[in-house]
Amino acid sequence: MKLHCTIRCILIACLIALAISLLRRSRRPAAITVSDNGIVPADLLQRIANEDAILARPVPELNLDGARIGAALQRLSSMTNTRIDVDWHDLAGAGIDNDAPVHVHLRNATLAATLTCIADSEGGNVTRIGFDIDGQTIHIATIERIERRRTVEAYNVRGLARRIQSHTQRPAGQSPMSQTEAIGSLMTLIANTCDSNGSTNDALASPAICEIGGLLVVRQTPQTQRQITTLLTRLDAELRK
């Protein structure tokens, strides 16, 4: 039993190391194309690809020296032809109104990088401003409000679980890894590598994630769902080699 637990811990540690390596290849997930593995729903893959394209829209030059944040966001919306929705009521509760000054100087940046700089310029060390994207609209509010928004996605990990089983070697006399164990290792992996607010237990806490018939049903922030999509897709690709 002790040896069995040791092997399981080693497997999970190896998967976590691989996952961290895959997720660190880029700050934002690389473009993901629909594959035949069926792990991630095709509509989710397409939505992420469309949203990535919006966030990657170019901002050739932006000079905001004391400009009001409301006017700055309107200007950015016009420059990039992007719908930006600001929850001013939420920001006002954190002491920020649309007249708050921002100081940003950027050249050849992306829309995502520009929004991050504006949020950092205004938020400082007191209030963290965040943003996320839903379809064609970028939403801006406090980080706390952004992180309260949850979506539900289902990931078909049956094939990935089989590949984990086939890559797991156990000593003679030990029973092969079961599908339940393989899926359990994936759930632990997600809990330790995919979270939007820094909590390693958030993704695993009930009812955030559960397994039903080989499907991982996850209720999490859109950003975490993007991380899970990247992780599962790349992990499957690595294990197919």
BALOSE-711541 format. One record per residue: x, y, z of N, C-alpha, C in turn; residue number from 0; residue in three letters. Coordinates in Angstrom, 3 decimals, m for minus. Example, Ala and Ser with C-alpha at 12.3 -4.5 7.8 and 13.67 -1.06 7.14 Angstrom:
% residues 2
> 13.190; m5.690; 7.800; 12.300; m4.500; 7.800; 13.200; m3.300; 7.800; 0; ALA
> 12.850; m2.250; 7.080; 13.670; m1.060; 7.140; 12.900; 0.030; 7.870; 1; SER
% end
This chain:
% residues 241
> 0.827; m1.204; 0.000; 0.000; 0.000; 0.000; 0.865; 1.260; 0.000; 0; MET
> 1.939; 1.226; 0.852; 2.834; 2.371; 0.931; 3.524; 2.627; m0.399; 1; LYS
> 3.971; 1.531; m1.062; 4.619; 1.663; m2.366; 3.639; 2.202; m3.389; 2; LEU
> 2.396; 1.720; m3.341; 1.361; 2.182; m4.273; 1.157; 3.682; m4.139; 3; HIS
> 1.066; 4.169; m2.904; 0.872; 5.610; m2.672; 2.078; 6.408; m3.158; 4; CYS
> 3.269; 5.851; m2.964; 4.491; 6.528; m3.402; 4.506; 6.690; m4.915; 5; THR
> 4.147; 5.628; m5.627; 4.118; 5.681; m7.094; 3.091; 6.697; m7.573; 6; ILE
> 1.922; 6.717; m6.928; 0.886; 7.676; m7.307; 1.381; 9.100; m7.101; 7; ARG
> 2.063; 9.346; m5.980; 2.587; 10.689; m5.714; 3.629; 11.094; m6.751; 8; CYS
> 4.470; 10.133; m7.142; 5.486; 10.416; m8.158; 4.830; 10.767; m9.489; 9; ILE
> 3.783; 10.000; m9.865; 3.070; 10.264; m11.112; 2.472; 11.659; m11.110; 10; LEU
> 1.788; 12.011; m10.019; 1.161; 13.323; m9.943; 2.210; 14.425; m10.012; 11; ILE
> 3.336; 14.211; m9.319; 4.415; 15.207; m9.343; 4.945; 15.396; m10.759; 12; ALA
> 5.099; 14.290; m11.501; 5.589; 14.380; m12.881; 4.588; 15.116; m13.766; 13; CYS
> 3.297; 14.827; m13.587; 2.267; 15.499; m14.383; 2.236; 16.983; m14.070; 14; LEU
> 2.374; 17.341; m12.798; 2.372; 18.752; m12.419; 3.563; 19.472; m13.041; 15; ILE
> 4.742; 18.830; m12.996; 5.933; 19.447; m13.588; 5.742; 19.674; m15.081; 16; ALA
> 5.168; 18.673; m15.771; 4.913; 18.807; m17.201; 3.898; 19.904; m17.459; 17; LEU
> 2.842; 19.966; m16.640; 1.802; 20.972; m16.828; 2.349; 22.380; m16.653; 18; ALA
> 3.135; 22.578; m15.613; 3.717; 23.903; m15.372; 4.597; 24.323; m16.537; 19; ILE
> 5.359; 23.371; m17.065; 6.218; 23.656; m18.214; 5.392; 24.073; m19.416; 20; SER
> 4.271; 23.373; m19.650; 3.428; 23.682; m20.796; 2.765; 25.037; m20.642; 21; LEU
> 2.287; 25.346; m19.418; 1.574; 26.595; m19.202; 2.494; 27.805; m19.228; 22; LEU
> 3.779; 27.615; m18.919; 4.724; 28.730; m18.871; 5.326; 29.069; m20.222; 23; ARG
> 4.981; 28.318; m21.253; 5.561; 28.608; m22.569; 5.122; 29.958; m23.087; 24; ARG
> 3.980; 30.425; m22.631; 3.525; 31.753; m23.012; 2.639; 32.293; m21.919; 25; SER
> 2.616; 33.638; m21.769; 1.796; 34.235; m20.721; 0.330; 33.974; m20.994; 26; ARG
> m0.052; 34.093; m22.252; m1.409; 33.737; m22.643; m1.339; 32.446; m23.424; 27; ARG
> m2.419; 31.629; m23.364; m2.390; 30.384; m24.109; m2.171; 30.624; m25.590; 28; PRO
> m1.364; 29.785; m26.202; m1.149; 29.889; m27.637; m2.429; 29.521; m28.361; 29; ALA
> m2.518; 29.906; m29.623; m3.703; 29.575; m30.400; m3.915; 28.075; m30.404; 30; ALA
> m5.143; 27.664; m30.137; m5.478; 26.250; m30.062; m6.406; 25.920; m31.216; 31; ILE
> m6.121; 24.865; m31.924; m6.962; 24.451; m33.030; m7.770; 23.225; m32.629; 32; THR
> m8.912; 23.065; m33.264; m9.761; 21.921; m32.970; m9.057; 20.649; m33.419; 33; VAL
> m8.913; 19.697; m32.510; m8.248; 18.439; m32.837; m9.253; 17.308; m32.773; 34; SER
> m8.788; 16.094; m33.101; m9.694; 14.954; m33.123; m9.756; 14.234; m31.786; 35; ASP
> m9.083; 14.779; m30.746; m9.097; 14.066; m29.474; m10.403; 14.271; m28.714; 36; ASN
> m11.149; 15.337; m29.031; m12.463; 15.530; m28.424; m12.436; 15.870; m26.953; 37; GLY
> m11.282; 16.238; m26.408; m11.220; 16.552; m24.977; m11.999; 17.820; m24.675; 38; ILE
> m11.727; 18.865; m25.427; m12.341; 20.166; m25.202; m13.467; 20.363; m26.219; 39; VAL
> m14.654; 20.798; m25.761; m15.754; 21.026; m26.702; m15.339; 21.963; m27.833; 40; PRO
> m15.742; 21.628; m29.052; m15.336; 22.416; m30.219; m15.796; 23.867; m30.115; 41; ALA
> m16.996; 24.093; m29.547; m17.476; 25.471; m29.445; m16.635; 26.284; m28.476; 42; ASP
> m16.111; 25.631; m27.422; m15.234; 26.336; m26.489; m13.911; 26.678; m27.156; 43; LEU
> m13.351; 25.738; m27.917; m12.111; 26.011; m28.642; m12.279; 27.181; m29.602; 44; LEU
> m13.407; 27.191; m30.319; m13.641; 28.267; m31.285; m13.817; 29.603; m30.572; 45; GLN
> m14.518; 29.586; m29.454; m14.729; 30.823; m28.709; m13.413; 31.378; m28.178; 46; ARG
> m12.556; 30.499; m27.656; m11.258; 30.942; m27.156; m10.416; 31.526; m28.288; 47; ILE
> m10.446; 30.867; m29.451; m9.676; 31.364; m30.596; m10.158; 32.759; m30.997; 48; ALA
> m11.483; 32.954; m31.031; m12.036; 34.265; m31.390; m11.665; 35.328; m30.362; 49; ASN
> m11.735; 34.963; m29.075; m11.406; 35.920; m28.023; m9.920; 36.258; m28.018; 50; GLU
> m9.085; 35.243; m28.300; m7.643; 35.512; m28.394; m7.339; 36.509; m29.511; 51; ASP
> m8.075; 36.373; m30.620; m7.857; 37.280; m31.749; m8.207; 38.716; m31.358; 52; ALA
> m9.263; 38.875; m30.574; m9.656; 40.215; m30.126; m8.601; 40.797; m29.193; 53; ILE
> m8.157; 40.002; m28.223; m7.170; 40.483; m27.256; m5.816; 40.767; m27.902; 54; LEU
> m5.575; 40.172; m29.061; m4.300; 40.378; m29.766; m4.366; 41.545; m30.746; 55; ALA
> m5.489; 42.246; m30.817; m5.588; 43.385; m31.739; m4.503; 44.413; m31.428; 56; ARG
> m3.867; 44.969; m32.457; m2.718; 45.863; m32.233; m3.113; 47.259; m31.769; 57; PRO
> m2.271; 47.796; m30.916; m2.384; 49.196; m30.495; m1.054; 49.842; m30.873; 58; VAL
> m0.972; 50.488; m32.049; 0.310; 51.016; m32.542; 0.980; 51.984; m31.575; 59; PRO
> 0.191; 52.915; m31.015; 0.775; 53.878; m30.077; m0.332; 54.466; m29.221; 60; GLU
> m0.044; 54.593; m27.919; m1.011; 55.168; m26.994; m0.252; 55.987; m25.957; 61; LEU
> m0.588; 57.263; m25.876; 0.084; 58.179; m24.944; m0.971; 58.775; m24.022; 62; ASN
> m1.038; 58.264; m22.816; m2.004; 58.731; m21.830; m1.244; 59.307; m20.642; 63; LEU
> m1.106; 60.599; m20.614; m0.378; 61.266; m19.529; m1.367; 62.054; m18.693; 64; ASP
> m1.946; 61.383; m17.711; m2.936; 62.034; m16.864; m4.331; 62.037; m17.449; 65; GLY
> m4.553; 61.261; m18.513; m5.883; 61.190; m19.112; m6.856; 60.511; m18.155; 66; ALA
> m8.135; 60.856; m18.267; m9.148; 60.232; m17.427; m9.385; 58.808; m17.907; 67; ARG
> m9.552; 57.908; m16.955; m9.641; 56.508; m17.319; m10.856; 56.223; m18.198; 68; ILE
> m11.970; 56.917; m17.945; m13.156; 56.715; m18.772; m12.895; 57.088; m20.223; 69; GLY
> m12.286; 58.270; m20.423; m11.968; 58.727; m21.772; m10.914; 57.829; m22.412; 70; ALA
> m9.955; 57.361; m21.615; m8.900; 56.500; m22.136; m9.469; 55.186; m22.653; 71; ALA
> m10.409; 54.617; m21.935; m11.001; 53.344; m22.359; m11.881; 53.547; m23.592; 72; LEU
> m12.563; 54.683; m23.663; m13.352; 54.979; m24.861; m12.448; 55.111; m26.081; 73; GLN
> m11.320; 55.774; m25.898; m10.359; 55.941; m26.991; m9.816; 54.585; m27.438; 74; ARG
> m9.484; 53.744; m26.476; m8.964; 52.412; m26.796; m10.014; 51.576; m27.505; 75; LEU
> m11.258; 51.711; m27.088; m12.344; 50.982; m27.737; m12.471; 51.388; m29.203; 76; SER
> m12.362; 52.696; m29.475; m12.461; 53.182; m30.854; m11.259; 52.768; m31.687; 77; SER
> m10.065; 52.834; m31.085; m8.838; 52.485; m31.810; m8.840; 51.029; m32.272; 78; MET
> m9.384; 50.147; m31.445; m9.310; 48.707; m31.730; m10.634; 48.125; m32.203; 79; THR
> m11.656; 48.992; m32.321; m12.985; 48.533; m32.743; m13.466; 47.385; m31.842; 80; ASN
> m13.364; 47.610; m30.535; m13.704; 46.581; m29.554; m14.724; 47.128; m28.564; 81; THR
> m15.711; 46.319; m28.231; m16.714; 46.708; m27.248; m16.130; 46.512; m25.844; 82; ARG
> m16.054; 47.592; m25.074; m15.520; 47.542; m23.713; m16.606; 47.991; m22.743; 83; ILE
> m16.984; 47.110; m21.855; m18.027; 47.391; m20.874; m17.383; 47.560; m19.495; 84; ASP
> m17.573; 48.716; m18.877; m16.965; 49.012; m17.583; m18.045; 49.043; m16.507; 85; VAL
> m17.844; 48.308; m15.439; m18.772; 48.308; m14.307; m18.371; 49.448; m13.366; 86; ASP
> m18.831; 50.646; m13.699; m18.443; 51.820; m12.916; m19.002; 51.754; m11.500; 87; TRP
> m20.145; 51.130; m11.325; m20.719; 51.010; m9.982; m19.791; 50.184; m9.091; 88; HIS
> m19.275; 49.092; m9.625; m18.357; 48.250; m8.861; m17.060; 48.998; m8.565; 89; ASP
> m16.527; 49.688; m9.573; m15.273; 50.428; m9.374; m15.464; 51.580; m8.392; 90; LEU
> m16.638; 52.209; m8.435; m16.899; 53.322; m7.506; m16.868; 52.828; m6.063; 91; ALA
> m17.350; 51.619; m5.849; m17.308; 51.048; m4.507; m15.892; 50.834; m4.024; 92; GLY
> m14.945; 50.763; m4.967; m13.534; 50.604; m4.621; m12.791; 51.936; m4.664; 93; ALA
> m13.554; 53.034; m4.838; m12.937; 54.355; m4.816; m12.410; 54.829; m6.157; 94; GLY
> m12.897; 54.260; m7.249; m12.424; 54.649; m8.589; m13.612; 55.125; m9.416; 95; ILE
> m13.509; 56.322; m9.976; m14.555; 56.796; m10.890; m13.950; 57.041; m12.255; 96; ASP
> m14.795; 57.421; m13.218; m14.305; 57.533; m14.592; m13.431; 58.757; m14.823; 97; ASN
> m13.258; 59.597; m13.789; m12.357; 60.745; m13.903; m10.970; 60.467; m13.340; 98; ASP
> m10.742; 59.257; m12.832; m9.439; 58.925; m12.256; m8.370; 59.000; m13.340; 99; ALA
> m7.213; 59.611; m13.047; m6.159; 59.762; m14.064; m5.351; 58.483; m14.255; 100; PRO
> m4.901; 58.269; m15.481; m4.004; 57.147; m15.778; m2.790; 57.684; m16.542; 101; VAL
> m1.669; 57.000; m16.386; m0.427; 57.411; m17.050; 0.157; 56.187; m17.763; 102; HIS
> m0.044; 56.130; m19.057; 0.413; 54.981; m19.851; 1.028; 55.475; m21.146; 103; VAL
> 2.206; 54.944; m21.479; 2.870; 55.252; m22.741; 3.246; 53.898; m23.383; 104; HIS
> 2.617; 53.588; m24.502; 2.851; 52.298; m25.150; 3.014; 52.458; m26.649; 105; LEU
> 3.837; 51.574; m27.220; 3.971; 51.507; m28.681; 4.003; 50.042; m29.086; 106; ARG
> 3.295; 49.754; m30.164; 3.268; 48.395; m30.725; 2.892; 47.351; m29.670; 107; ASN
> 1.824; 47.619; m28.964; 1.333; 46.693; m27.942; 0.056; 46.012; m28.437; 108; ALA
> m0.376; 45.011; m27.688; m1.657; 44.367; m27.984; m2.736; 45.001; m27.109; 109; THR
> m3.976; 44.723; m27.454; m5.087; 45.235; m26.655; m4.995; 44.699; m25.226; 110; LEU
> m4.686; 43.407; m25.072; m4.593; 42.813; m23.741; m3.496; 43.479; m22.906; 111; ALA
> m2.338; 43.697; m23.522; m1.230; 44.335; m22.803; m1.578; 45.766; m22.417; 112; ALA
> m2.285; 46.463; m23.303; m2.667; 47.846; m23.025; m3.653; 47.924; m21.866; 113; THR
> m4.643; 47.039; m21.864; m5.611; 47.007; m20.768; m4.922; 46.699; m19.437; 114; LEU
> m3.958; 45.792; m19.479; m3.218; 45.440; m18.267; m2.464; 46.653; m17.729; 115; THR
> m1.816; 47.406; m18.620; m1.070; 48.593; m18.199; m2.001; 49.664; m17.629; 116; CYS
> m3.152; 49.866; m18.247; m4.115; 50.854; m17.738; m4.601; 50.438; m16.360; 117; ILE
> m4.916; 49.145; m16.206; m5.390; 48.648; m14.908; m4.319; 48.803; m13.839; 118; ALA
> m3.078; 48.484; m14.185; m1.976; 48.616; m13.222; m1.717; 50.078; m12.872; 119; ASP
> m1.829; 50.967; m13.866; m1.574; 52.385; m13.637; m2.584; 52.974; m12.664; 120; SER
> m3.839; 52.578; m12.818; m4.882; 53.123; m11.947; m4.985; 52.364; m10.633; 121; GLU
> m4.833; 51.038; m10.702; m5.053; 50.231; m9.510; m3.988; 50.402; m8.460; 122; GLY
> m2.737; 50.500; m8.904; m1.642; 50.641; m7.944; m1.615; 49.489; m6.958; 123; GLY
> m1.264; 49.788; m5.740; m1.187; 48.771; m4.698; m2.442; 48.722; m3.845; 124; ASN
> m3.442; 49.554; m4.166; m4.632; 49.640; m3.330; m5.778; 48.826; m3.915; 125; VAL
> m6.155; 49.109; m5.127; m7.283; 48.428; m5.756; m6.824; 47.741; m7.029; 126; THR
> m7.110; 46.494; m7.149; m6.746; 45.773; m8.354; m7.912; 45.803; m9.342; 127; ARG
> m7.660; 46.340; m10.525; m8.659; 46.343; m11.594; m8.375; 45.163; m12.505; 128; ILE
> m9.410; 44.468; m12.892; m9.230; 43.314; m13.769; m10.129; 43.400; m14.981; 129; GLY
> m9.887; 42.512; m15.925; m10.753; 42.437; m17.095; m10.827; 40.991; m17.567; 130; PHE
> m11.920; 40.671; m18.211; m12.035; 39.399; m18.907; m12.847; 39.625; m20.166; 131; ASP
> m12.957; 38.613; m20.972; m13.642; 38.742; m22.252; m14.702; 37.666; m22.371; 132; ILE
> m15.844; 38.062; m22.874; m16.965; 37.134; m23.065; m17.514; 37.367; m24.468; 133; ASP
> m17.116; 36.490; m25.377; m17.550; 36.669; m26.761; m16.885; 37.863; m27.393; 134; GLY
> m17.678; 38.887; m27.713; m17.157; 40.076; m28.377; m16.948; 41.247; m27.417; 135; GLN
> m17.219; 41.033; m26.135; m17.189; 42.134; m25.178; m16.129; 41.918; m24.102; 136; THR
> m15.364; 42.976; m23.828; m14.406; 42.959; m22.733; m15.058; 43.633; m21.528; 137; ILE
> m15.008; 42.954; m20.389; m15.606; 43.467; m19.159; m14.511; 43.926; m18.208; 138; HIS
> m14.692; 45.115; m17.643; m13.724; 45.668; m16.705; m14.421; 45.947; m15.379; 139; ILE
> m13.793; 45.487; m14.300; m14.315; 45.689; m12.949; m13.172; 45.418; m11.980; 140; ALA
> m13.486; 45.382; m10.690; m12.456; 45.005; m9.732; m12.129; 43.526; m9.927; 141; THR
> m10.903; 43.148; m9.545; m10.493; 41.751; m9.652; m11.472; 40.852; m8.906; 142; ILE
> m11.919; 41.290; m7.742; m12.816; 40.472; m6.934; m14.109; 40.153; m7.683; 143; GLU
> m14.644; 41.136; m8.392; m15.886; 40.899; m9.133; m15.627; 40.015; m10.352; 144; ARG
> m14.521; 40.259; m11.046; m14.182; 39.451; m12.210; m14.065; 37.985; m11.819; 145; ILE
> m13.448; 37.732; m10.670; m13.200; 36.352; m10.258; m14.446; 35.662; m9.711; 146; GLU
> m15.516; 36.415; m9.480; m16.760; 35.783; m9.034; m17.560; 35.217; m10.194; 147; ARG
> m17.226; 35.625; m11.416; m17.967; 35.114; m12.573; m17.498; 33.707; m12.890; 148; ARG
> m18.423; 32.773; m13.021; m18.102; 31.371; m13.266; m18.818; 30.864; m14.521; 149; ARG
> m18.163; 29.978; m15.225; m18.785; 29.267; m16.335; m18.636; 27.771; m16.073; 150; THR
> m19.444; 26.972; m16.741; m19.393; 25.514; m16.579; m19.019; 24.886; m17.914; 151; VAL
> m17.996; 24.042; m17.907; m17.559; 23.333; m19.108; m17.364; 21.858; m18.760; 152; GLU
> m17.531; 20.998; m19.762; m17.321; 19.557; m19.580; m16.206; 19.101; m20.516; 153; ALA
> m15.221; 18.412; m19.956; m14.055; 17.941; m20.708; m14.060; 16.412; m20.756; 154; TYR
> m14.009; 15.877; m21.962; m13.985; 14.423; m22.138; m12.545; 13.939; m22.002; 155; ASN
> m12.219; 13.363; m20.845; m10.833; 12.961; m20.575; m10.655; 11.443; m20.610; 156; VAL
> m11.597; 10.727; m21.187; m11.475; 9.259; m21.219; m10.211; 8.831; m21.964; 157; ARG
> m10.011; 9.384; m23.161; m8.830; 9.028; m23.948; m7.545; 9.442; m23.270; 158; GLY
> m7.533; 10.642; m22.692; m6.351; 11.118; m21.989; m6.048; 10.225; m20.790; 159; LEU
> m7.086; 9.794; m20.086; m6.890; 8.900; m18.938; m6.256; 7.582; m19.383; 160; ALA
> m6.695; 7.066; m20.540; m6.102; 5.814; m21.044; m4.620; 6.011; m21.358; 161; ARG
> m4.267; 7.175; m21.914; m2.861; 7.413; m22.232; m2.020; 7.547; m20.959; 162; ARG
> m2.596; 8.157; m19.932; m1.884; 8.230; m18.650; m1.673; 6.822; m18.094; 163; ILE
> m2.699; 5.976; m18.210; m2.581; 4.597; m17.742; m1.472; 3.848; m18.478; 164; GLN
> m1.420; 4.030; m19.795; m0.430; 3.299; m20.588; 0.988; 3.798; m20.336; 165; SER
> 1.129; 5.041; m19.863; 2.459; 5.596; m19.597; 2.902; 5.355; m18.151; 166; HIS
> 2.053; 4.729; m17.374; 2.382; 4.495; m15.965; 2.859; 3.060; m15.769; 167; THR
> 4.106; 2.918; m15.408; 4.695; 1.601; m15.169; 4.727; 1.317; m13.672; 168; GLN
> 4.202; 0.164; m13.283; 4.204; m0.237; m11.887; 5.027; m1.517; m11.706; 169; ARG
> 5.558; m1.716; m10.509; 6.350; m2.916; m10.257; 5.535; m4.194; m10.470; 170; PRO
> 6.225; m5.267; m10.730; 5.568; m6.560; m10.914; 4.728; m6.883; m9.689; 171; ALA
> 3.543; m7.385; m9.933; 2.647; m7.722; m8.838; 1.665; m6.622; m8.503; 172; GLY
> 1.955; m5.408; m8.952; 1.037; m4.292; m8.730; m0.027; m4.286; m9.824; 173; GLN
> m1.261; m4.004; m9.460; m2.328; m3.922; m10.453; m2.150; m2.668; m11.296; 174; SER
> m2.522; m2.712; m12.577; m2.381; m1.537; m13.444; m3.202; m0.366; m12.918; 175; PRO
> m2.788; 0.831; m13.285; m3.542; 2.015; m12.882; m4.938; 1.963; m13.484; 176; MET
> m5.940; 2.243; m12.689; m7.319; 2.243; m13.169; m7.667; 3.590; m13.786; 177; SER
> m8.780; 3.618; m14.526; m9.236; 4.881; m15.098; m9.586; 5.880; m13.994; 178; GLN
> m10.177; 5.380; m12.924; m10.527; 6.256; m11.803; m9.284; 6.929; m11.225; 179; THR
> m8.210; 6.170; m11.081; m6.965; 6.735; m10.559; m6.388; 7.763; m11.525; 180; GLU
> m6.434; 7.446; m12.819; m5.889; 8.367; m13.816; m6.658; 9.679; m13.833; 181; ALA
> m7.982; 9.587; m13.779; m8.802; 10.802; m13.770; m8.593; 11.563; m12.464; 182; ILE
> m8.435; 10.821; m11.366; m8.149; 11.473; m10.090; m6.850; 12.258; m10.142; 183; GLY
> m5.845; 11.707; m10.838; m4.571; 12.424; m10.971; m4.753; 13.696; m11.789; 184; SER
> m5.639; 13.662; m12.797; m5.916; 14.858; m13.591; m6.599; 15.928; m12.739; 185; LEU
> m7.536; 15.523; m11.892; m8.224; 16.472; m11.026; m7.233; 17.144; m10.068; 186; MET
> m6.319; 16.355; m9.532; m5.285; 16.917; m8.656; m4.381; 17.864; m9.441; 187; THR
> m4.065; 17.473; m10.669; m3.215; 18.297; m11.525; m3.858; 19.650; m11.782; 188; LEU
> m5.145; 19.654; m12.111; m5.861; 20.894; m12.364; m5.885; 21.765; m11.112; 189; ILE
> m6.100; 21.142; m9.966; m6.156; 21.891; m8.711; m4.839; 22.577; m8.406; 190; ALA
> m3.733; 21.977; m8.800; m2.418; 22.504; m8.445; m1.805; 23.416; m9.495; 191; ASN
> m2.385; 23.467; m10.691; m1.775; 24.261; m11.755; m2.704; 25.265; m12.410; 192; THR
> m4.002; 25.111; m12.272; m4.950; 25.981; m12.975; m5.841; 26.697; m11.982; 193; CYS
> m5.551; 27.940; m11.713; m6.426; 28.757; m10.880; m6.204; 30.206; m11.233; 194; ASP
> m7.269; 30.990; m11.099; m7.205; 32.392; m11.509; m6.861; 33.328; m10.377; 195; SER
> m6.930; 32.871; m9.137; m6.711; 33.803; m8.028; m5.611; 33.362; m7.087; 196; ASN
> m4.798; 32.375; m7.507; m3.658; 31.991; m6.708; m3.926; 30.917; m5.687; 197; GLY
> m5.163; 30.460; m5.567; m5.477; 29.415; m4.605; m5.345; 28.054; m5.257; 198; SER
> m4.452; 27.217; m4.754; m4.237; 25.916; m5.372; m5.377; 24.962; m5.093; 199; THR
> m6.269; 25.303; m4.164; m7.375; 24.411; m3.848; m8.689; 24.850; m4.479; 200; ASN
> m8.709; 26.047; m5.060; m9.961; 26.593; m5.567; m10.571; 25.735; m6.655; 201; ASP
> m9.729; 25.240; m7.600; m10.270; 24.488; m8.726; m10.802; 23.133; m8.303; 202; ALA
> m10.378; 22.612; m7.155; m10.791; 21.290; m6.734; m11.933; 21.326; m5.735; 203; LEU
> m12.162; 22.470; m5.127; m13.175; 22.569; m4.086; m14.561; 22.335; m4.661; 204; ALA
> m15.342; 21.501; m4.011; m16.715; 21.221; m4.437; m17.527; 22.502; m4.374; 205; SER
> m18.377; 22.793; m5.372; m18.664; 21.970; m6.543; m17.894; 22.396; m7.782; 206; PRO
> m16.659; 22.900; m7.638; m15.928; 23.443; m8.776; m15.607; 22.391; m9.819; 207; ALA
> m15.316; 21.160; m9.419; m14.940; 20.131; m10.374; m15.423; 18.770; m9.889; 208; ILE
> m15.961; 17.987; m10.810; m16.369; 16.625; m10.476; m16.258; 15.765; m11.729; 209; CYS
> m16.224; 14.460; m11.540; m16.099; 13.515; m12.654; m17.396; 12.733; m12.808; 210; GLU
> m17.912; 12.683; m14.029; m19.125; 11.933; m14.327; m18.884; 11.129; m15.588; 211; ILE
> m18.739; 9.820; m15.457; m18.592; 8.946; m16.617; m17.450; 9.297; m17.536; 212; GLY
> m16.326; 9.686; m16.981; m15.185; 10.035; m17.814; m15.177; 11.476; m18.279; 213; GLY
> m16.129; 12.276; m17.826; m16.162; 13.704; m18.138; m15.786; 14.487; m16.887; 214; LEU
> m14.926; 15.477; m17.049; m14.635; 16.403; m15.965; m15.534; 17.618; m16.146; 215; LEU
> m16.442; 17.819; m15.213; m17.346; 18.967; m15.253; m16.777; 20.017; m14.313; 216; VAL
> m16.426; 21.170; m14.883; m15.700; 22.198; m14.137; m16.503; 23.494; m14.110; 217; VAL
> m16.672; 24.014; m12.919; m17.290; 25.335; m12.743; m16.201; 26.265; m12.234; 218; ARG
> m15.771; 27.183; m13.111; m14.658; 28.046; m12.757; m14.725; 29.343; m13.545; 219; GLN
> m13.756; 30.226; m13.276; m13.687; 31.485; m13.999; m13.312; 31.214; m15.454; 220; THR
> m13.690; 32.108; m16.372; m13.297; 31.925; m17.770; m11.793; 31.791; m17.951; 221; PRO
> m11.006; 32.570; m17.171; m9.553; 32.486; m17.288; m9.053; 31.098; m16.893; 222; GLN
> m9.617; 30.538; m15.836; m9.212; 29.194; m15.420; m9.630; 28.160; m16.452; 223; THR
> m10.802; 28.330; m17.051; m11.229; 27.403; m18.108; m10.258; 27.442; m19.284; 224; GLN
> m9.727; 28.615; m19.575; m8.746; 28.728; m20.654; m7.471; 27.976; m20.285; 225; ARG
> m7.053; 28.102; m19.033; m5.866; 27.387; m18.583; m6.085; 25.877; m18.659; 226; GLN
> m7.261; 25.425; m18.246; m7.555; 23.987; m18.286; m7.563; 23.489; m19.729; 227; ILE
> m8.144; 24.285; m20.620; m8.164; 23.922; m22.042; m6.744; 23.758; m22.572; 228; THR
> m5.888; 24.732; m22.273; m4.499; 24.663; m22.710; m3.797; 23.454; m22.119; 229; THR
> m3.968; 23.259; m20.828; m3.297; 22.167; m20.123; m3.688; 20.802; m20.694; 230; LEU
> m4.989; 20.533; m20.784; m5.439; 19.213; m21.233; m5.062; 18.950; m22.691; 231; LEU
> m5.181; 19.976; m23.527; m4.855; 19.811; m24.943; m3.373; 19.520; m25.138; 232; THR
> m2.526; 20.284; m24.465; m1.081; 20.089; m24.626; m0.597; 18.815; m23.950; 233; ARG
> m1.179; 18.489; m22.813; m0.797; 17.253; m22.122; m1.139; 16.048; m22.993; 234; LEU
> m2.307; 16.076; m23.601; m2.695; 14.976; m24.489; m1.741; 14.866; m25.665; 235; ASP
> m1.356; 16.024; m26.235; m0.427; 16.010; m27.367; 0.919; 15.416; m26.966; 236; ALA
> 1.399; 15.765; m25.767; 2.700; 15.239; m25.309; 2.627; 13.724; m25.112; 237; GLU
> 1.538; 13.230; m24.554; 1.430; 11.802; m24.287; 1.174; 10.986; m25.545; 238; LEU
> 0.772; 11.653; m26.628; 0.583; 10.954; m27.904; 1.888; 10.731; m28.644; 239; ARG
> 2.943; 11.419; m28.239; 4.222; 11.336; m28.967; 4.856; 9.963; m28.772; 240; LYS
% end
